[in-house]
Each structure stands twice: as C-alpha cells, then as structure tokens.
Amino acid sequence: MVHLKQLKHLTVLALASLLATTVNGEPLMVDSFESGDMAATNAEGFDWGRNNRTSIVTADAVVYNNGERDTAIPSGRDWDPKHGEHSLRFRYAAGDNMSEQRFKLGGAYEDMWLQYWIRVPINYTHGQSSPSNHKFFALWMDAYSHKGEGPTVAWEFWGSDGGSSRLAFHYSEGSFNIMGGHQGHDDFISVPDDRGRWMEITIHAKASSNGQSNDGVIELWRRWENESPSQRKLMHQTTDAVLPLPSQGVRGWNAGYFMGWANAAYANDTEWLIDHITISEQSLLGTQDLTSATSKAPNPPVLSLK
C-alpha cells in the first residue's frame, strides 16, 4: 500500500490533469478520496465536516476517520471502491440510526450541480419498519431545516415491498416550510437484485431568479454502473419551485450532507460506499465516464492540501 504522505504528494502533482473532468467547465471540487485525507480544502474553501460514523477506506483497511488510521477490514465486509483505491464508507451499526457526512462549499452558489457514485449495501434491506424514511442527501443556503431563512432541498428514501426502497424529495422556501410535501416517489432500490450495485447520482438545484419568483429548479438523475451516461434516468424534476435567496448573509447554496438519519434502523450492520464526487456550477450531464467498472486507475481529488 502506498503511504498516505506519498499519496498526498501524488495528489498535488495530479491537479492539473484532473481539472478537465467535466465537458462544460472546470468543477469547483472533485474528490475520489485518493489522498486518504479529508482535512483538505480548495481555492473556494470547500470543507468536509467531521466524520460522523464515516471513514475513508481501501479494499483492505480504514485509512482515515477524523485523522489517519490503519485498521484492517473486518471479516465479511466488502469495501471495493468504484474508482481508484479509496472510497468513503458510511457505517450503520445494527440498530443505530445515524451515519452522516456534512460539507461546506466555501462559497454561495445560485446554480449548483453535484454528481457522485454510491453503492447499495451488499446486504441491503430498507429497515426494521419499512414505511419509514432514511435521509439520502440535503443541500441548503444559510442553515439546514427550520434554522435558516433560506431554502433547503432534501431527498429521502422510503420503504417498499420486500425491503426495497422508493426515493422522494421535498423542499422549503425557508424556515423549513415544506412546499407540497414529499414528492416524486419513484422506485429506487430493488431487493435483492440491486444489492452491491453502484449507481451514479446527479443533482441540480437552482435558486429562484428574483425574490419569490417560481422558477427555482430541483432535478435528480440516476444511472446504474452498467448504463451509459446517455441512459441517465430523470427521476425528479421541478422547474417552478420558489427557492429565494436569503435577504442577507449566505445568498446561495452553501452546505449539505450525504446520507444521515435512518428512521428505520437496520437490523444488521449496513455499509454504504460513496466515490468520485464532483461539484460544479455547470451542468454535469456531459461528464465523461471516468469510472467504468473495469477501471481502477487512481484519480486523486482536485484539492489543495492545507
């Protein structure tokens, strides 16, 4: 295994070659966790929050959890990454409801795109109380939920027949005044067929152009790893949302989280993997497929180290 300090050195050398990972413009951030380090930033000040039951792993070990680690993989686990040698693991211990990774973008952006790969746990079953919802992803401006003036957009997945799941979203104008309730319930994970499969998620959130104008955009696409970029499925689309910028302070999308609280705790230890995250102000629908199932070539993150 390459030592973490060597990986960090390789990351710095590789920055220039990775700035062209999108067709439509330079991304704000690309992270495949190849540095084995989440204490990093970029020119905009992107910041990973503390690991909350999350860790960077290789196929063989935990290498980072609020600091460098070297803990061998327990028996019965599968931590094969989608791309390169590392991924971000979310561990839900049996009966435990929480695993979450927060982030701050370092700036405020009115039009935000985010794309990443996520693997369905190899033993996935929705939860002990299948109708309940699990957090999947959230994005906000000045604060999450009712704590801020600005809007929040959130996706959650809900229990379906046989331990499967449906994905839905909701949003608020501000103060978490949810508009229209949970919308767009669509088949998301089928049990047992989708266990262990990687999917690519693309999210687009655009603020209203002026005050309370109803032209805010919320979109989500999904494709499975055996599908081409042209086969992305548009699961959610709202182009008339009211997503006003706060009157002062943080005026744009500023922070969010991956995964989070599971209202129906898993009966068994359950682990999600996330890999190759891209964040951009430009569309990511033209992104080249650099993460084919047969490619394991390292792809360090576009991050400058502190």
Protein Blocks (a to p, Z undefined) as FASTA:
>chain_A
ZZfklmmmmmmmmmmmmmmmbfnbccfbdcehlnopabbcdfkopacdddehiacddfkb
cfbehiacdddddehiacbdfbhjbdcdddddehiabdcddddehiacfbdcdddddddd
fkbcfblblmbccdfbdcdfkbgcjlbmbdcddddddddehhiacddddddfbghiaghi
aehiacfbdcfklgoiacdddddddddfbhjacfbccddddddfkbcfklpccfbdcfkb
ccdddfbhjeddfbdceeiidfbacfbdcddddehiaddfbdfklpccfbbfkbccdcdd
ddddZZ
